Amino acid sequence: MVKIAVIGTGYVGLVSGACLADFGNRVVCADIDAKKISQLKKGIIPIYEPGLEDVVSNNVKAERLIFTDDLRAAIGESEVVFIAVGTPPRPDGSAELSQVEAVARQIGRVIADYKVVVTKSTVPVGTARKVRSWLTEELVARGVPDISFDVVSNPEFLREGSAVFDFMHPDRIVIGAETQRARDIMKAVYRALYLTETPYIETGLETAEMIKYAANSFLALKITFINEIANLCERVGADVQDVAKAMRRDKRIGPKFLHPGPGYGGSCFPKDTKALAWLARQAGSPLTLVEATIAANERQRELMLAKIEKGLAGEGGLAQKTLALLGLTFKPNTDDLRDSPALDIAQGLLARGAILRLYDPIALQTAKASFNATAERVYLARDEYDAITGAHALIIATEWNQFRNLDLTRIKGLLRAPYFFDLRNIYQRQAVEEKGLRYFGVGK
């Protein structure tokens, strides 16, 4: 058992802390937000993540997981301190590190003996060195420069909607460290994974930081590539789903992230691609592929709006047309609306004069604030069929499971006009058109 403090109870911090406790460690999750800590102590989880509530509850009952707003005590009582605070993007794409610096300096003001300080937040290459510098400055200011510590980079690779599974069954554990002592302690933190023979990537600080950005940017590029192939398929009469199926069979390419749609979103890919592109420009080695990925992803949302507008041209365009839009989160099984393509498409439709009937299984009320300026043209539906009632068109923007097997006959009867826009390709054209609906997919 390792005594661990996780500073920050956002998405990464809470999932990491709960799962590390489930590995048998004693974990203190600390946050300066006293209200959030109070809710967590009552068992109220601030994010929607399948399985997380049970993991938190079980480990709180087992007294392996506790929550506190006393950062000094959490740091002082722990052997390993994870920094898991936000690193939001600046306007130029670079990562804002003020929260990381604040935590690093707090650690420097508190520690009295050896600690392993771990950056879990996604941070630019060179941040671990800055953490070391900030911490050292505080120790010098206290007059105790000889207190030893190690800084480790241990990036997370969690997919929202399956983060608990991903943490428990990782493809690899990346440990960027400079001493064997720190590596051994980190391996003790993850000792529960020995039975599954999880591979460890032991490397340096900068390399570990680069691995995270390189992995996310490559996945973003892969999504964008299949989207661009889909757009071309529409022009030349090919079917992108068959193209993708064949590509996935190629072991050199792999089976995942080849599903065309309105583009990637969420808290990671948009932020990380922009941060890496910024870092590369600063280093004098521009990543033109990543920059093109960012531009193409933004363009993809506009292309989806154009598809809907063109499809409804026979009805006189979008102005004053009632549209049912299903799904607002950037992907299913999460309540995350950050940089969601679905939300952008909804805003774009409103800007073109449409009236929206919206439904999302989890994030509907959270999204409400995004539509304050156009509230008179936005209806928040009770369910998917309530949203569809009286609409000129149905638009599936997020592929929640409950949208995958809709009653097409019922939909035909509820719609005012027979337009079916499947922006996630979860239906077959023939099945939809057999019910008298006009089907519009992506890349086919």
Secondary structure, 3 states (H helix, E strand, C coil): CCEEEEECCCHHHHHHHHHHHHCCCEEEEECCCHHHHHHHHCCCCCCCCCCHHHHHHHHHHCCCEEEECCHHHHHHCCCEEEECCCCCECCCCCECCHHHHHHHHHHHHHCCCCEEEEECCCCCCCHHHHHHHHHHHHHHHHCCCCCCEEEEECCCCCCCCCHHHHHHCCCCEEEECCCHHHHHHHHHHCHHHHHHCCCEEEECHHHHHHHHHHHHHHHHHHHHHHHHHHHHHHHHCCCHHHHHHHHHCCCCCCCCCCCCCCCCCCCCHHHHHHHHHHHHHHCCCCCHHHHHHHHHHHHHHHHHHHHHHHHCHHHCCCCCCEEEEECCCCCCCCCCCCCCHHHHHHHHHHHCCCEEEEECCCCHHHHHHHHHHHHHHEEECCCHHHHHCCCCEEEECCCCHHHCCCCHHHHHHHCCCCEEEECCCCCCHHHHHCCCCEEECCCC
